[in-house]
Amino acid sequence: MTFFEWAIFFFIIQLLHGIGSWRLYKFAGHKSFYAFIPIYNALILMRIINRPWWWVFLLFIPIINLLIIPVIWVETCRSYGKNSTLDTFLVLLSLGFYIYKINYSEKILHVKNRDLNPKSNIGEWISSIIFAVILATIVHTYFIQPYIIPTGSLEKSLKVGDFLFVSKFHYGARVPQTAISFPMVHDTIVGTGVRSYFNKPQIPYFRLPGFEKIKRNEIVTFSWPADTVRQFFVKEKGVKKPIDKKSNYVKRCVAIPGDTLQIINGIIHINGEISEMPFRAKPIFKYTAYNSKGISTSKLSQLDLDFQRKFKVSNINNNKLKLILPYTLQILNRSPNNFIIVTGSKGIPYEVRSRGRIVLTEISDYSLDLFLTKNEAQTISNSNLMDSLIRNYNKVKSYNTQYFPNDIKYNWNEDNFGPVVIPKKDDLVILNKKNLPIYKKLIRDYEKNSLTLENNTIRINNTTTNIYKFKQDYYWMMGDNRYRSEDSRSWGFVPEDHIVGKPVFIWMSIDGINDGFKNWRIRWDRVFTTVNLDGEAKSYRWHFLIVLVIFLIISEFYKRKKLNSK
């Protein structure tokens, strides 16, 4: 729905409200026509039901209004003596139209100065729950949202099992576009697999003012642009999600609007110069290690490195296979007598091996691919673990659709990519047959234009042109773990309307979060550490605990003081 369509919808709602409540306004001592005046009618209604005026603001906050409007229906009924459970049930079931019956009844009695306290413990409990949910939803939607790192695309900058708090007010909170949605959940209701929202109606994109812009090389949370085929049920495979319900990703913004990005032999260049990463950034590169005596992966595993290991599994059967599959990256040989698997650096956990009586024999190679930071590579080079260590990158350019712009005309790969200019709002681009694949998704899908190419003639919105003006800013997102990251090299630009927020700190970090509860270990050195600040990471957990203790002491002091004063 456009803003104009929403305006029409708003005035229809005002008309329906006025028709169904004008007599209620009259019998409460107000002018009948007040019921038809937008916004002012809501202020008067708060007086009628003896509720604070600021409740009016809640009516205009998406998602929050879905919670507060039913409350106001019930409060309106009670303000005119309709206090029974049946009355509450009827007004909710009728979506508020039960108020029409009260409005047009012969006897209307407004209860002034009614008792606002719930008549039962259950009522008080429900009331508390509703307003707790409203407050939590406001915080979750417009201020701070929790997020967990599920994959290793930002290792070792952010680790799997890091729990983040993402600030939405730094860049400006994005107003939800799904008008009808279950509060405080994303695309599915937890534990059910049921979609948590209705596709329609949709609120036009709007972002509240922020106090800073995205800086180059900041870590950013955003809605994955390519997320249009995730499924809730099998029958819904291929569902296209609204922007605010797409899967949330966390990556490093390596290029901002107006930048020219190019990757040369795995090294990012911005505007013709090598990009300088922040101190905490730990980009990972691909190396091959060589040792004429065979490589000891057991020693390497003690160094917290990212590499793969090969094992032969003895006496394999279906039960053993089910146990090891979650930890298996690849099966090289399925022969029962020579069953060979590839795992991560941690191998198969001891608990799994013990439970399934699984016998593993590690296969040592003379060469091994390693994924290392420059500091880690230097440490290994200085040790006696390897004869040599060589950084690898993809030198072979082939025309494919695997990498952006996903067009056979381009021969870009993960290590040699671009150059590509990151679009900036209001900038102009001269379009031609060669660069159209780079910008066609932007023009057609992100900025909602029709686009065709016929006989070298470009038509946008049925007008022949070779010039396009961008309607919003775009960004280029990449993971620090460059060879284990699905990022802009695969699906291209991230539009501004897909930006969610800025990760500010890690409030919890659990090692082995995907290995079962018994294998969880808290990384205390990462708890309450900041994310985007430069310099050495510092944990503020003790500062937080001290502030929390002080707060609890002060709260208890005022609680006892209040009790003593009675």
Backbone torsions as a table, in degrees:
resi	resn	phi	psi	omega
1	MET	NA	137.8	177.0
2	THR	-81.2	170.3	176.7
3	PHE	-61.0	-36.6	178.6
4	PHE	-64.6	-43.2	178.3
5	GLU	-64.5	-38.5	176.7
6	TRP	-66.1	-35.9	177.9
7	ALA	-63.0	-43.7	176.9
8	ILE	-62.1	-44.7	178.5
9	PHE	-60.0	-41.3	-179.9
10	PHE	-61.3	-44.8	-178.7
11	PHE	-70.9	-29.7	174.3
12	ILE	-65.4	-42.0	177.3
13	ILE	-61.8	-40.8	178.8
14	GLN	-63.8	-39.5	178.9
15	LEU	-64.8	-45.7	178.8
16	LEU	-62.5	-38.8	178.1
17	HIS	-63.3	-45.2	-179.0
18	GLY	-63.0	-44.8	180.0
19	ILE	-61.7	-34.6	-175.6
20	GLY	-93.0	0.2	-175.6
21	SER	-142.7	2.1	-173.4
22	TRP	-60.7	-35.3	178.5
23	ARG	-71.9	-30.7	177.1
24	LEU	-64.2	-39.2	176.0
25	TYR	-62.5	-43.4	-177.9
26	LYS	-62.2	-45.7	-177.0
27	PHE	-77.1	-8.8	173.8
28	ALA	-93.9	4.1	176.3
29	GLY	92.7	20.3	-179.4
30	HIS	-120.8	164.4	177.5
31	LYS	-66.8	139.5	-177.7
32	SER	-61.7	-39.8	-175.6
33	PHE	-69.3	-12.2	175.8
34	TYR	-57.9	-29.5	-177.5
35	ALA	-64.3	-17.7	-176.6
36	PHE	-101.0	-6.7	-176.5
37	ILE	-87.5	114.9	-177.9
38	PRO	-56.1	140.8	178.4
39	ILE	70.9	-51.8	178.8
40	TYR	-60.8	-36.3	178.3
41	ASN	-61.7	-34.3	178.3
42	ALA	-68.9	-40.0	177.8
43	LEU	-61.9	-43.5	178.3
44	ILE	-66.3	-38.2	179.7
45	LEU	-62.3	-36.8	177.3
46	MET	-62.5	-35.2	175.5
47	ARG	-66.1	-41.8	-177.3
48	ILE	-63.2	-40.7	-177.0
49	ILE	-94.3	6.0	176.8
50	ASN	60.2	43.0	177.4
51	ARG	-118.5	154.7	-175.0
52	PRO	-63.5	148.3	-175.7
53	TRP	-62.3	-29.7	-175.7
54	TRP	-69.9	-9.2	172.1
55	TRP	-58.2	-25.5	179.7
56	VAL	-58.4	-38.4	179.8
57	PHE	-61.0	-36.2	-178.8
58	LEU	-63.8	-25.6	179.9
59	LEU	-68.5	-19.8	-174.8
60	PHE	-110.7	8.9	176.5
61	ILE	-98.7	116.3	-179.5
62	PRO	-53.3	145.1	-176.8
63	ILE	74.5	-49.0	178.2
64	ILE	-61.3	-38.2	-179.0
65	ASN	-64.2	-27.7	176.9
66	LEU	-66.1	-24.4	179.1
67	LEU	-89.2	-39.1	-173.2
68	ILE	-82.2	-31.7	-178.2
69	ILE	-60.4	-47.2	175.8
70	PRO	-60.1	-33.8	177.1
71	VAL	-62.4	-43.3	179.8
72	ILE	-66.3	-37.1	174.9
73	TRP	-56.9	-49.5	-178.7
74	VAL	-63.5	-43.1	-179.9
75	GLU	-63.5	-36.3	177.5
76	THR	-64.1	-45.4	177.4
77	CYS	-58.2	-45.4	-177.9
78	ARG	-68.1	-27.6	178.0
79	SER	-71.1	-13.5	176.9
80	TYR	-119.0	30.3	171.5
81	GLY	80.5	6.6	180.0
82	LYS	-94.6	86.4	-171.2
83	ASN	-107.5	-5.4	-173.2
84	SER	-73.3	162.0	175.6
85	THR	-61.3	-36.3	178.4
86	LEU	-62.9	-42.3	177.6
87	ASP	-59.8	-45.3	179.4
88	THR	-61.0	-44.5	179.7
89	PHE	-62.1	-44.2	-176.6
90	LEU	-67.5	-40.1	-178.8
91	VAL	-69.2	-34.7	178.3
92	LEU	-73.7	-42.8	-178.9
93	LEU	-65.8	-33.7	-178.3
94	SER	-88.3	5.3	-177.8
95	LEU	56.9	39.6	175.6
96	GLY	91.5	-11.2	-176.6
97	PHE	-72.7	-10.8	173.1
98	TYR	-61.6	-24.9	177.6
99	ILE	-63.9	-29.5	174.8
100	TYR	-56.5	-42.9	-179.5
101	LYS	-61.3	-41.7	178.5
102	ILE	-66.7	-41.9	-177.1
103	ASN	-61.4	-38.1	-174.9
104	TYR	-103.1	10.8	175.2
105	SER	-73.9	159.2	-177.7
106	GLU	-69.6	-38.8	-178.6
107	LYS	-108.1	117.8	177.2
108	ILE	-123.9	121.4	179.8
109	LEU	-128.4	113.1	177.5
110	HIS	-81.2	126.7	-179.5
111	VAL	-90.6	102.0	179.3
112	LYS	-80.0	147.9	176.2
113	ASN	52.4	38.8	178.9
114	ARG	-68.7	157.2	177.9
115	ASP	-71.8	120.0	-176.9
116	LEU	-85.9	-8.0	-179.5
117	ASN	-76.2	140.5	177.5
118	PRO	-57.7	147.3	-176.3
119	LYS	-78.6	-10.8	-178.4
120	SER	-145.0	166.2	176.2
121	ASN	-62.6	-36.2	178.7
122	ILE	-64.0	-43.0	177.7
123	GLY	-61.3	-42.4	178.0
124	GLU	-64.6	-39.9	179.0
125	TRP	-64.6	-44.6	178.9
126	ILE	-63.0	-43.7	179.2
127	SER	-60.1	-43.4	179.8
128	SER	-64.3	-41.7	-179.9
129	ILE	-62.6	-45.1	-177.9
130	ILE	-59.2	-48.6	-176.7
131	PHE	-74.9	-25.9	172.0
132	ALA	-66.3	-41.6	177.9
133	VAL	-65.3	-41.6	178.4
134	ILE	-60.0	-48.1	-179.8
135	LEU	-62.5	-45.8	-179.6
136	ALA	-63.2	-38.3	179.7
137	THR	-66.3	-40.5	177.1
138	ILE	-60.8	-46.9	179.8
139	VAL	-63.1	-46.2	-177.7
140	HIS	-64.5	-38.8	-173.8
141	THR	-83.3	-36.1	-169.8
142	TYR	-118.8	-7.8	-175.9
143	PHE	-128.0	-69.7	-175.0
144	ILE	-131.6	133.1	177.3
145	GLN	-126.8	131.4	175.8
146	PRO	-75.4	151.0	-178.8
147	TYR	-152.5	141.5	178.2
148	ILE	-113.9	138.9	177.5
149	ILE	-79.0	110.6	-175.9
150	PRO	-92.0	-21.9	-176.0
151	THR	-129.7	170.3	-174.3
152	GLY	-96.3	27.0	-176.2
153	SER	-68.4	-19.9	179.3
154	LEU	-112.0	8.8	172.3
155	GLU	-56.5	139.6	-1.1
156	LYS	-101.8	21.7	177.3
157	SER	-74.8	-51.2	170.4
158	LEU	-123.5	135.8	-173.5
159	LYS	-106.3	153.9	173.3
160	VAL	-58.1	127.9	-176.8
161	GLY	98.5	-0.2	172.0
162	ASP	-76.5	128.3	175.3
163	PHE	-100.2	119.6	-174.8
164	LEU	-105.8	154.5	161.5
165	PHE	-106.6	120.9	-177.9
166	VAL	-103.1	120.9	178.7
167	SER	-80.9	128.9	176.7
168	LYS	-98.1	-12.6	-177.0
169	PHE	-91.2	-13.2	177.5
170	HIS	-61.3	-51.9	179.2
171	TYR	-92.8	-2.5	-175.3
172	GLY	97.4	122.7	-177.5
173	ALA	-66.9	136.3	176.3
174	ARG	-84.9	120.4	178.7
175	VAL	-67.0	132.4	-180.0
176	PRO	-54.5	137.9	179.4
177	GLN	-93.7	-21.5	174.7
178	THR	-84.1	111.6	-175.2
179	ALA	-70.0	-30.3	-178.7
180	ILE	-119.6	110.4	-175.5
181	SER	-153.2	148.2	175.5
182	PHE	-68.9	132.7	-174.1
183	PRO	-68.4	144.1	170.4
184	MET	62.7	21.1	171.2
185	VAL	-127.9	165.5	-177.4
186	HIS	-92.2	-109.1	-174.2
187	ASP	-92.3	-16.9	179.6
188	THR	-133.8	150.8	174.3
189	ILE	-75.4	125.8	-172.5
190	VAL	-53.7	128.8	174.6
191	GLY	81.5	-0.2	-177.0
192	THR	-115.9	-28.2	-172.6
193	GLY	75.1	7.6	-178.4
194	VAL	-89.2	136.0	178.6
195	ARG	-59.5	136.8	-171.8
196	SER	-95.5	7.0	-173.8
197	TYR	-150.2	166.1	169.9
198	PHE	-103.3	138.5	-179.8
199	ASN	-64.4	-30.3	-178.7
200	LYS	-130.3	147.8	-0.1
201	PRO	-80.2	159.5	178.2
202	GLN	-110.4	135.4	176.9
203	ILE	-86.5	133.5	177.3
204	PRO	-56.3	148.6	-178.0
205	TYR	-60.4	131.4	176.4
206	PHE	-151.3	136.5	179.0
207	ARG	-124.2	132.0	177.0
208	LEU	-67.8	153.7	179.2
209	PRO	-60.3	135.1	173.9
210	GLY	-104.4	175.4	180.0
211	PHE	-111.9	7.7	173.1
212	GLU	-158.2	157.4	175.7
213	LYS	-96.9	160.0	176.2
214	ILE	-66.2	129.0	178.7
215	LYS	-97.7	152.5	178.6
216	ARG	-59.5	132.7	178.3
217	ASN	74.7	12.6	170.4
218	GLU	-76.5	149.6	173.2
219	ILE	-83.4	130.7	-171.3
220	VAL	-133.5	142.7	171.4
221	THR	-98.9	135.0	-176.7
222	PHE	-150.6	162.2	175.0
223	SER	-81.4	127.3	-174.9
224	TRP	-64.7	114.9	-175.8
225	PRO	-59.9	-30.9	-175.9
226	ALA	-83.2	-2.3	-173.5
227	ASP	-79.4	79.7	177.4
228	THR	-125.2	5.9	-175.8
229	VAL	-130.4	12.4	175.8
230	ARG	-69.0	151.3	-173.9
231	GLN	-121.8	148.7	173.1
232	PHE	-100.6	-44.9	172.4
233	PHE	-127.9	162.1	179.6
234	VAL	-60.1	-39.0	-179.1
235	LYS	-65.6	-18.8	-179.3
236	GLU	-101.0	14.4	179.3
237	LYS	-57.7	126.9	-177.3
238	GLY	99.0	8.0	179.6
239	VAL	-62.8	139.3	177.3
240	LYS	-98.9	118.4	-174.8
241	LYS	-87.8	151.3	167.5
242	PRO	-62.9	159.2	-175.4
243	ILE	-55.2	-47.2	-174.6
244	ASP	-75.7	-2.7	177.1
245	LYS	-111.2	3.5	173.9
246	LYS	-70.5	158.0	-179.5
247	SER	-60.9	138.3	179.4
248	ASN	-87.5	132.5	178.1
249	TYR	-117.0	155.3	172.6
250	VAL	-124.0	120.2	179.2
251	LYS	-141.7	175.9	174.7
252	ARG	-96.3	129.1	178.3
253	CYS	-81.3	97.6	-173.9
254	VAL	-85.8	-15.7	178.6
255	ALA	-145.4	137.7	-177.6
256	ILE	-110.3	170.9	-177.6
257	PRO	-52.3	132.7	179.4
258	GLY	95.2	-16.2	179.3
259	ASP	-71.8	151.7	168.3
260	THR	-107.7	117.7	-175.9
261	LEU	-105.3	139.0	173.4
262	GLN	-148.6	137.0	175.2
263	ILE	-108.4	121.4	-178.0
264	ILE	-121.2	114.8	-179.1
265	ASN	51.4	41.7	176.8
266	GLY	84.6	-4.0	-178.3
267	ILE	-103.7	128.6	-179.4
268	ILE	-76.9	130.3	173.7
269	HIS	-116.8	132.6	177.2
270	ILE	-119.5	122.8	-180.0
271	ASN	53.8	39.6	175.1
272	GLY	85.7	-1.0	-179.0
273	GLU	-124.7	152.0	177.5
274	ILE	-62.5	130.1	-178.4
275	SER	-71.1	130.2	177.6
276	GLU	-90.6	115.2	-178.8
277	MET	-82.0	151.1	175.5
278	PRO	-61.4	163.0	-178.0
279	PHE	-57.2	-40.2	-176.5
280	ARG	-79.0	-16.3	179.5
281	ALA	-66.2	135.1	-179.0
282	LYS	-129.8	73.0	178.0
283	PRO	-62.4	140.0	-176.0
284	ILE	-108.6	133.4	179.9
285	PHE	-118.3	164.2	-177.0
286	LYS	-96.1	129.1	178.8
287	TYR	-128.0	158.7	170.0
288	THR	-120.4	123.7	179.2
289	ALA	-100.3	144.5	-179.4
290	TYR	-127.7	138.0	175.0
291	ASN	-147.8	119.4	-175.4
292	SER	-66.3	-19.5	-179.9
293	LYS	-97.5	3.5	-176.8
294	GLY	95.4	144.3	-175.2
295	ILE	-93.7	128.5	177.9
296	SER	-87.2	100.8	179.7
297	THR	-71.5	-24.2	178.6
298	SER	-63.1	-37.0	176.9
299	LYS	-72.7	-39.4	178.7
300	LEU	-64.0	-36.4	-177.1
301	SER	-63.5	-21.6	179.2
302	GLN	-79.3	-9.3	-176.8
303	LEU	-99.0	7.4	179.4
304	ASP	56.8	48.2	179.9
305	LEU	-103.0	158.8	179.4
306	ASP	-99.1	109.1	177.6
307	PHE	-155.7	175.2	-178.5
308	GLN	-113.2	148.2	179.7
309	ARG	-125.1	149.2	178.6
310	LYS	-113.4	135.0	179.6
311	PHE	-132.1	145.3	168.3
312	LYS	-97.8	128.7	-178.9
313	VAL	-100.4	123.5	-179.2
314	SER	-88.4	143.2	175.6
315	ASN	51.4	50.7	-178.9
316	ILE	-66.7	141.6	172.0
317	ASN	-145.0	178.5	-175.4
318	ASN	-62.4	-40.3	-179.5
319	ASN	-64.6	-43.4	178.4
320	LYS	-65.8	-39.2	179.7
321	LEU	-62.0	-42.3	179.1
322	LYS	-61.4	-36.2	-178.8
323	LEU	-71.3	-37.7	-174.4
324	ILE	-90.8	-17.9	-176.1
325	LEU	-56.2	-41.7	179.7
326	PRO	-60.0	-20.1	-177.3
327	TYR	-107.4	4.7	-175.7
328	THR	-100.1	127.8	177.5
329	LEU	-88.5	-32.6	-175.7
330	GLN	-159.9	146.3	172.9
331	ILE	-109.6	116.0	-176.0
332	LEU	-87.5	-31.8	-178.1
333	ASN	-145.7	126.4	-177.6
334	ARG	-99.5	3.7	178.4
335	SER	-63.5	129.0	-178.2
336	PRO	-55.1	-33.0	-178.9
337	ASN	-86.3	-9.0	-179.2
338	ASN	-147.2	54.5	-176.4
339	PHE	-82.3	112.6	-173.9
340	ILE	-118.7	130.2	-179.9
341	ILE	-123.2	160.8	174.1
342	VAL	-116.6	131.3	179.0
343	THR	-124.7	176.4	170.6
344	GLY	-75.2	-175.1	-175.2
345	SER	-64.2	-24.2	-178.7
346	LYS	-83.5	-9.4	-179.2
347	GLY	66.4	-147.9	177.1
348	ILE	-99.7	125.1	-178.5
349	PRO	-54.8	146.2	-178.3
350	TYR	-58.7	-38.7	-179.0
351	GLU	-60.5	-40.8	179.4
352	VAL	-67.8	-44.9	179.5
353	ARG	-62.1	-40.5	-178.5
354	SER	-68.6	-44.5	-178.0
355	ARG	-63.1	-39.3	-178.0
356	GLY	-95.9	3.2	-177.0
357	ARG	50.1	51.0	-176.4
358	ILE	-94.1	125.7	178.5
359	VAL	-103.0	119.7	-179.4
360	LEU	-114.7	140.7	172.9
361	THR	-123.0	115.6	-178.2
362	GLU	-73.8	139.3	178.9
363	ILE	-100.9	116.6	-179.5
364	SER	-90.1	135.8	176.5
365	ASP	-111.1	165.8	176.2
366	TYR	-89.2	-11.1	175.2
367	SER	-137.9	152.9	-176.4
368	LEU	-153.1	133.0	174.8
369	ASP	-79.6	129.9	179.4
370	LEU	-124.4	146.6	176.6
371	PHE	-114.0	107.5	-166.7
372	LEU	-131.4	151.6	165.1
373	THR	-76.8	166.8	179.6
374	LYS	-62.0	-37.6	178.9
375	ASN	-66.0	-41.3	178.0
376	GLU	-64.9	-40.3	178.1
377	ALA	-62.2	-39.4	178.7
378	GLN	-65.7	-40.0	179.1
379	THR	-62.6	-44.5	-179.8
380	ILE	-67.9	-39.2	179.1
381	SER	-61.8	-33.5	-179.1
382	ASN	-83.4	-9.7	-179.9
383	SER	-90.9	179.1	177.6
384	ASN	-104.4	18.4	-178.4
385	LEU	-77.1	-26.5	-175.1
386	MET	-130.9	150.4	171.8
387	ASP	-76.8	-37.1	179.7
388	SER	-156.4	159.9	179.7
389	LEU	-142.1	120.5	-174.8
390	ILE	-124.2	129.7	176.8
391	ARG	-76.9	134.4	-179.5
392	ASN	-110.0	146.6	171.1
393	TYR	-151.7	156.1	-174.5
394	ASN	-77.8	106.1	-179.6
395	LYS	-89.7	-19.4	-174.4
396	VAL	-83.3	117.5	176.5
397	LYS	-97.4	126.7	178.5
398	SER	-135.1	144.9	-179.1
399	TYR	-76.7	118.0	-175.7
400	ASN	-151.7	176.0	178.4
401	THR	-110.9	11.8	-177.0
402	GLN	-72.6	-33.4	-176.7
403	TYR	-114.2	153.0	179.4
404	PHE	-56.0	139.8	7.7
405	PRO	-87.6	24.8	174.8
406	ASN	56.4	43.0	-178.1
407	ASP	-131.5	137.2	-175.5
408	ILE	-62.2	-15.6	-179.1
409	LYS	-75.4	-13.4	-175.2
410	TYR	-110.6	139.3	-177.9
411	ASN	-111.1	32.1	-179.9
412	TRP	-76.3	151.2	174.3
413	ASN	-136.7	-173.9	-174.0
414	GLU	-66.3	-23.5	-176.0
415	ASP	-108.2	-18.6	177.9
416	ASN	-133.9	105.5	-166.3
417	PHE	-142.8	137.9	175.4
418	GLY	86.0	-164.2	10.7
419	PRO	-75.2	151.3	176.7
420	VAL	-141.4	136.3	179.4
421	VAL	-90.0	129.5	179.6
422	ILE	-81.8	119.6	-175.3
423	PRO	-60.9	142.7	178.2
424	LYS	-122.8	141.3	-178.7
425	LYS	-54.0	134.0	177.3
426	ASP	74.8	-2.5	173.9
427	ASP	-75.2	152.8	178.7
428	LEU	-104.7	144.5	175.1
429	VAL	-127.7	137.2	175.5
430	ILE	-88.9	117.2	-176.0
431	LEU	-90.5	145.2	173.0
432	ASN	-149.8	177.0	-176.2
433	LYS	-61.6	-31.6	-176.7
434	LYS	-74.6	-46.3	-175.5
435	ASN	-92.2	-4.4	-179.1
436	LEU	-59.1	-39.8	177.7
437	PRO	-57.4	-27.9	180.0
438	ILE	-70.8	-36.1	-171.5
439	TYR	-110.5	-3.5	-173.6
440	LYS	-66.3	-39.9	179.0
441	LYS	-66.0	-38.3	177.8
442	LEU	-60.6	-50.8	-176.6
443	ILE	-67.2	-43.1	-172.5
444	ARG	-82.5	-49.5	-171.3
445	ASP	-92.7	-45.0	-175.8
446	TYR	-80.4	-31.3	-177.2
447	GLU	-114.3	11.0	166.7
448	LYS	55.9	53.1	174.5
449	ASN	-116.9	153.9	169.1
450	SER	-83.3	141.3	-175.2
451	LEU	-143.8	128.4	176.8
452	THR	-137.7	153.5	174.4
453	LEU	-129.4	114.7	-179.7
454	GLU	-133.6	117.8	178.0
455	ASN	54.0	47.1	179.0
456	ASN	67.6	10.7	178.7
457	THR	-105.6	122.8	-179.5
458	ILE	-95.6	129.3	177.7
459	ARG	-124.0	124.3	176.9
460	ILE	-117.3	121.4	-176.2
461	ASN	53.3	44.0	176.5
462	ASN	65.6	18.2	177.5
463	THR	-118.7	128.1	178.2
464	THR	-70.4	126.3	-177.5
465	THR	-161.0	158.7	172.5
466	ASN	-126.1	14.3	180.0
467	ILE	-126.2	136.8	176.7
468	TYR	-134.6	138.7	178.1
469	LYS	-106.7	122.1	-176.5
470	PHE	-70.7	140.0	-177.9
471	LYS	-92.7	-15.2	-179.8
472	GLN	-152.5	168.4	177.4
473	ASP	-78.8	157.7	177.3
474	TYR	-134.0	159.0	-175.4
475	TYR	-136.8	160.3	179.0
476	TRP	-119.2	117.1	-174.1
477	MET	-110.2	134.3	177.7
478	MET	-141.1	153.9	174.0
479	GLY	-86.7	153.3	175.4
480	ASP	-72.7	-29.9	175.9
481	ASN	-85.3	77.7	-164.3
482	ARG	-58.2	-27.7	-176.1
483	TYR	-101.2	2.8	175.5
484	ARG	-129.2	37.8	-174.5
485	SER	-137.0	123.9	169.0
486	GLU	-92.1	111.3	-171.7
487	ASP	-142.7	-157.9	-174.6
488	SER	-59.9	-20.6	175.2
489	ARG	-63.8	-22.7	179.5
490	SER	-95.3	-43.3	-172.6
491	TRP	-123.6	5.4	168.1
492	GLY	86.3	-148.6	-171.4
493	PHE	-68.8	149.9	171.6
494	VAL	-107.7	115.7	-179.3
495	PRO	-70.3	156.1	179.2
496	GLU	-59.6	-35.8	-178.0
497	ASP	-70.9	-6.2	176.0
498	HIS	-95.2	-5.5	-178.6
499	ILE	-72.2	129.8	179.5
500	VAL	-97.0	-53.6	-178.0
501	GLY	177.0	-170.1	-174.9
502	LYS	-115.7	117.4	173.9
503	PRO	-62.5	128.2	-175.1
504	VAL	-107.5	-38.3	175.8
505	PHE	-159.5	161.2	177.4
506	ILE	-94.5	116.8	-178.9
507	TRP	-93.9	-14.6	175.3
508	MET	-158.8	148.4	178.0
509	SER	-143.6	123.9	-176.0
510	ILE	-122.4	119.3	174.4
511	ASP	-81.2	137.9	-179.2
512	GLY	74.3	30.1	-175.8
513	ILE	-65.1	-24.4	178.9
514	ASN	-95.5	6.5	-175.8
515	ASP	-105.3	13.2	-178.4
516	GLY	96.6	150.2	-174.1
517	PHE	-58.2	-37.4	-177.6
518	LYS	-63.6	-23.0	-177.8
519	ASN	-97.4	4.4	179.5
520	TRP	-69.3	137.1	174.3
521	ARG	-137.7	126.4	-179.4
522	ILE	-76.3	129.8	174.1
523	ARG	-87.2	87.9	-173.2
524	TRP	-62.8	-28.9	-179.3
525	ASP	-71.2	-11.8	-180.0
526	ARG	-105.7	-12.2	-178.4
527	VAL	-67.1	127.3	-179.2
528	PHE	58.0	43.3	170.1
529	THR	-101.0	147.4	178.4
530	THR	-74.8	159.9	-175.4
531	VAL	-102.8	-55.9	-169.5
532	ASN	-94.4	-6.4	178.0
533	LEU	-71.9	150.9	-179.7
534	ASP	-89.0	171.8	-177.6
535	GLY	88.4	-179.9	-179.1
536	GLU	-63.1	137.7	178.0
537	ALA	-66.9	135.8	-178.4
538	LYS	-130.5	130.3	178.9
539	SER	-82.5	132.9	178.3
540	TYR	-109.6	26.0	-176.1
541	ARG	-63.4	-38.9	-179.9
542	TRP	-69.4	-36.5	176.8
543	HIS	-61.8	-43.0	179.1
544	PHE	-63.0	-44.7	-178.7
545	LEU	-64.0	-39.2	179.0
546	ILE	-63.8	-45.2	178.5
547	VAL	-62.2	-40.5	179.8
548	LEU	-64.0	-43.8	178.7
549	VAL	-62.3	-44.4	178.3
550	ILE	-60.1	-43.1	179.3
551	PHE	-61.7	-44.0	179.7
552	LEU	-64.9	-38.1	178.6
553	ILE	-65.0	-45.7	179.5
554	ILE	-63.3	-42.3	179.0
555	SER	-62.0	-42.8	179.5
556	GLU	-66.6	-37.8	178.8
557	PHE	-61.2	-47.9	-179.4
558	TYR	-69.4	-30.8	177.1
559	LYS	-64.7	-45.6	179.4
560	ARG	-69.1	-36.0	178.0
561	LYS	-63.6	-38.9	179.1
562	LYS	-67.1	-40.1	178.7
563	LEU	-66.2	-40.3	-179.9
564	ASN	-67.6	-31.4	-179.3
565	SER	-71.1	-19.3	180.0
566	LYS	-81.9	NA	NA
